[in-house]
Amino acid sequence: MPTRLPPLNALRAFEAAARHFRFSKAAKELHVTPGAISRQIRVLEDFLGVALFHRLSRAVELTEAAQACLPKVREGFDSLREAIELIRVADAKVVVSLAVAPAFAAKWLVPRLHRFTEAHPGIELRLSANRALIDALRHDGTESAAGAGFDPADADLTIRFGTGQYPGARADRLCDVNVTPIFSPVLLDRESPLRTPEDLRFHTLLHEDTVYFTGDEADWAVWLRAAGVDDVDASRGPRFNHAGLALDAAVQGLGVVLGTPLLAASDLAAGRLVAPFALRLPASYSYYLVTPEAIADQPNAAVFRAWLLEEIGRGDDSPE
């Protein structure tokens, strides 16, 4: 059974009186009367069953019992102060919820988030990925409605891939997006090496659900036509419902993905992927940081916006 503790006010009175050797000074520190200090000491002595002070005419002296327990009492108050401070610090931490298009989260944002947390330790991000934040998704030949399946109340901030038209919200365009074939460097040295766009006829095309270009044509068909290649079946090859999965497949040498170097930045910098063709077509959509107008100017939203715009403006391929 746990030992019953004495009243906290009695312990405070004892610690202050022991430090000052006078009840009057302890009373002044604790904003009570000397009589109140004397009563609290008596309560503690009765609780413990021992005398804690020798009462002198103008001061007090600690008994042996008081001298023995005083260091631990002070240690206990120090620990209590530390605990209270930890509670205050935890309560002061600001939580910002952020919903992000999945590939952007996994391939670009997460590898760089350490720089935000180091610069802003008082802001705790809660990150979730949501495919509904991609305005144009290909599902069995159809396109999804912009933002279908996502409730704006689910997050303070969102990073979306789309048109930038989001009523009731501030939309900051993060960057232009261009699209080009991306593949493992092992395809450069295989039989039928991939050196020119015409060589794509000998290689597997990888497809993902994200729509980069408006219109009825598939993205590969748009790029091949722009490259002047007309004898490659743009529809053949495996399909992935996530740009990150398609890029991972390309890293494994499974084929060539038509994607954006922005999302492949880490793999390109590490040499796991290459994007050697000069033709890079601008996508019809961009990435936007979207903030509800009601909180767009709040300090925490402004801090993250400033960091994100600066980070993406660096233009570096490495998140290190």
Secondary structure by P-SEA (a helix, b strand, c coil): cccccccaaaaaaaaaaaaaccaaaaaaaacccaaaaaaaaaaaaaaacccccccccccccccaaaaaaaaaaaaaaaaaaaaaaaaaaaaabbbbbbbcccccccccccccaaaaaaaccccccbbbbbccccccccccccccccccccccccccbbbbccccccccbbbbbcbbbbbcccccccccccccccccccccccbbbbbcccccccccccaaaaaaaaaccccccccbbbbbccaaaaaaaaaacccccccccccaaaaaaaccccccccbbbbccbbbbbcccccccccaaaaaaaaaaaaaaaccccccc
